[in-house]
Amino acid sequence: MPCSITELCEKDVIDIKNGNLLGKVCDVEFCSEDGRITALIIYGKQKFFGLGKEEEDIKIPWCNIVVIGKDTILVNCELPHHSSGRKNNSFRGIFNQ
């Protein structure tokens, strides 16, 4: 089934190991010699007003893509564990006593 880069970027990427939504495809990496896509790139989350990045970009090698469906892309890969970005959450002390 043919798929354009634009169509790839509209799909949610889900890690099948834990069911987490990783985000949407933002870019692709390809081999300039033969034109094959070698990886999907999901940009890391931005901080407030887009100043700096809260998380690193996620690069998913093509070999770790399990299936590309109509609405989602399922992947199976080890990704670095990221914090939720709530390091200074004032409610943390109330709920985690």
Phi and psi restraints in degrees (value plus and minus 20) as a CYANA .aco file:
   2 PRO   PHI     -85.2   -45.2
   2 PRO   PSI     127.3   167.3
   3 CYS   PHI    -166.9  -126.9
   3 CYS   PSI     111.7   151.7
   4 SER   PHI    -107.1   -67.1
   4 SER   PSI     144.7   184.7
   5 ILE   PHI     -81.2   -41.2
   5 ILE   PSI     -59.9   -19.9
   6 THR   PHI     -80.5   -40.5
   6 THR   PSI     -62.3   -22.3
   7 GLU   PHI     -86.1   -46.1
   7 GLU   PSI     -58.2   -18.2
   8 LEU   PHI     -79.7   -39.7
   8 LEU   PSI     -60.9   -20.9
   9 CYS   PHI     -90.4   -50.4
   9 CYS   PSI     -32.8     7.2
  10 GLU   PHI    -111.0   -71.0
  10 GLU   PSI     -26.7    13.3
  11 LYS   PHI    -114.5   -74.5
  11 LYS   PSI     123.1   163.1
  12 ASP   PHI     -97.6   -57.6
  12 ASP   PSI     121.6   161.6
  13 VAL   PHI    -126.0   -86.0
  13 VAL   PSI     104.8   144.8
  14 ILE   PHI    -142.7  -102.7
  14 ILE   PSI     113.2   153.2
  15 ASP   PHI    -101.9   -61.9
  15 ASP   PSI      99.2   139.2
  16 ILE   PHI     -93.8   -53.8
  16 ILE   PSI     -35.6     4.4
  17 LYS   PHI     -90.2   -50.2
  17 LYS   PSI     -56.6   -16.6
  18 ASN   PHI    -150.7  -110.7
  18 ASN   PSI     -21.0    19.0
  19 GLY   PHI      56.8    96.8
  19 GLY   PSI     -12.8    27.2
  20 ASN   PHI     -93.6   -53.6
  20 ASN   PSI     119.9   159.9
  21 LEU   PHI     -99.6   -59.6
  21 LEU   PSI      98.3   138.3
  22 LEU   PHI    -106.6   -66.6
  22 LEU   PSI     -43.4    -3.4
  23 GLY   PHI     113.6   153.6
  23 GLY   PSI    -180.3  -140.3
  24 LYS   PHI    -132.7   -92.7
  24 LYS   PSI     131.8   171.8
  25 VAL   PHI     -83.1   -43.1
  25 VAL   PSI     109.2   149.2
  26 CYS   PHI    -130.2   -90.2
  26 CYS   PSI     -44.5    -4.5
  27 ASP   PHI    -178.3  -138.3
  27 ASP   PSI     146.3   186.3
  28 VAL   PHI    -150.2  -110.2
  28 VAL   PSI     132.6   172.6
  29 GLU   PHI    -130.8   -90.8
  29 GLU   PSI     116.6   156.6
  30 PHE   PHI    -157.2  -117.2
  30 PHE   PSI     139.7   179.7
  31 CYS   PHI    -103.9   -63.9
  31 CYS   PSI     102.1   142.1
  32 SER   PHI     -92.2   -52.2
  32 SER   PSI     -36.6     3.4
  33 GLU   PHI     -96.3   -56.3
  33 GLU   PSI     -62.5   -22.5
  34 ASP   PHI    -144.6  -104.6
  34 ASP   PSI     -20.9    19.1
  35 GLY   PHI      60.5   100.5
  35 GLY   PSI     -15.4    24.6
  36 ARG   PHI     -92.7   -52.7
  36 ARG   PSI     120.6   160.6
  37 ILE   PHI     -94.1   -54.1
  37 ILE   PSI     108.9   148.9
  38 THR   PHI    -126.7   -86.7
  38 THR   PSI     -40.1    -0.1
  39 ALA   PHI    -182.4  -142.4
  39 ALA   PSI     133.9   173.9
  40 LEU   PHI    -124.1   -84.1
  40 LEU   PSI     123.2   163.2
  41 ILE   PHI    -137.5   -97.5
  41 ILE   PSI     110.6   150.6
  42 ILE   PHI    -136.3   -96.3
  42 ILE   PSI      99.2   139.2
  43 TYR   PHI     -87.9   -47.9
  43 TYR   PSI     123.8   163.8
  44 GLY   PHI     -87.6   -47.6
  44 GLY   PSI     137.5   177.5
  45 LYS   PHI     -87.2   -47.2
  45 LYS   PSI     121.7   161.7
  46 GLN   PHI    -106.5   -66.5
  46 GLN   PSI     131.7   171.7
  47 LYS   PHI     -98.4   -58.4
  47 LYS   PSI     159.5   199.5
  48 PHE   PHI     -71.7   -31.7
  48 PHE   PSI     110.5   150.5
  49 PHE   PHI      40.9    80.9
  49 PHE   PSI      -0.4    39.6
  50 GLY   PHI      51.3    91.3
  50 GLY   PSI      -3.1    36.9
  51 LEU   PHI    -107.1   -67.1
  51 LEU   PSI      83.3   123.3
  52 GLY   PHI      58.0    98.0
  52 GLY   PSI     157.0   197.0
  53 LYS   PHI    -135.8   -95.8
  53 LYS   PSI     119.7   159.7
  54 GLU   PHI    -104.1   -64.1
  54 GLU   PSI     -53.4   -13.4
  55 GLU   PHI    -153.5  -113.5
  55 GLU   PSI     136.3   176.3
  56 GLU   PHI     -93.9   -53.9
  56 GLU   PSI     136.8   176.8
  57 ASP   PHI     -85.1   -45.1
  57 ASP   PSI     130.9   170.9
  58 ILE   PHI    -126.7   -86.7
  58 ILE   PSI     104.4   144.4
  59 LYS   PHI    -130.4   -90.4
  59 LYS   PSI      97.8   137.8
  60 ILE   PHI    -129.4   -89.4
  60 ILE   PSI      90.3   130.3
  61 PRO   PHI     -80.1   -40.1
  61 PRO   PSI     125.6   165.6
  62 TRP   PHI     -76.9   -36.9
  62 TRP   PSI     -54.1   -14.1
  63 CYS   PHI     -87.1   -47.1
  63 CYS   PSI     -34.7     5.3
  64 ASN   PHI    -115.5   -75.5
  64 ASN   PSI     -16.3    23.7
  65 ILE   PHI    -104.2   -64.2
  65 ILE   PSI     103.3   143.3
  66 VAL   PHI    -104.9   -64.9
  66 VAL   PSI     -69.9   -29.9
  67 VAL   PHI    -176.0  -136.0
  67 VAL   PSI     124.1   164.1
  68 ILE   PHI    -129.9   -89.9
  68 ILE   PSI      90.9   130.9
  69 GLY   PHI    -118.5   -78.5
  69 GLY   PSI    -192.9  -152.9
  70 LYS   PHI     -82.8   -42.8
  70 LYS   PSI     -60.9   -20.9
  71 ASP   PHI    -136.9   -96.9
  71 ASP   PSI     -38.7     1.3
  72 THR   PHI    -156.1  -116.1
  72 THR   PSI     140.9   180.9
  73 ILE   PHI    -141.4  -101.4
  73 ILE   PSI     101.9   141.9
  74 LEU   PHI    -117.4   -77.4
  74 LEU   PSI     110.8   150.8
  75 VAL   PHI    -146.4  -106.4
  75 VAL   PSI     135.2   175.2
  76 ASN   PHI    -151.8  -111.8
  76 ASN   PSI      71.8   111.8
  77 CYS   PHI    -172.7  -132.7
  77 CYS   PSI     133.6   173.6
  78 GLU   PHI     -99.0   -59.0
  78 GLU   PSI     100.9   140.9
  79 LEU   PHI    -136.4   -96.4
  79 LEU   PSI     128.7   168.7
  80 PRO   PHI     -82.8   -42.8
  80 PRO   PSI     123.5   163.5
  81 HIS   PHI     -98.2   -58.2
  81 HIS   PSI     107.4   147.4
  82 HIS   PHI    -128.0   -88.0
  82 HIS   PSI     128.7   168.7
  83 SER   PHI     -92.4   -52.4
  83 SER   PSI     142.9   182.9
  84 SER   PHI     -98.3   -58.3
  84 SER   PSI     -22.2    17.8
  85 GLY   PHI      62.1   102.1
  85 GLY   PSI      -7.4    32.6
  86 ARG   PHI    -134.2   -94.2
  86 ARG   PSI      25.4    65.4
  87 LYS   PHI     -83.8   -43.8
  87 LYS   PSI     -55.7   -15.7
  88 ASN   PHI    -130.8   -90.8
  88 ASN   PSI      17.5    57.5
  89 ASN   PHI     -93.9   -53.9
  89 ASN   PSI     101.0   141.0
  90 SER   PHI     -89.0   -49.0
  90 SER   PSI     -39.2     0.8
  91 PHE   PHI    -105.0   -65.0
  91 PHE   PSI     -31.1     8.9
  92 ARG   PHI     -78.7   -38.7
  92 ARG   PSI     -64.1   -24.1
  93 GLY   PHI     -86.4   -46.4
  93 GLY   PSI     -50.2   -10.2
  94 ILE   PHI     -91.3   -51.3
  94 ILE   PSI     -64.4   -24.4
  95 PHE   PHI    -111.7   -71.7
  95 PHE   PSI     -39.3     0.7
  96 ASN   PHI    -131.9   -91.9
  96 ASN   PSI      42.5    82.5
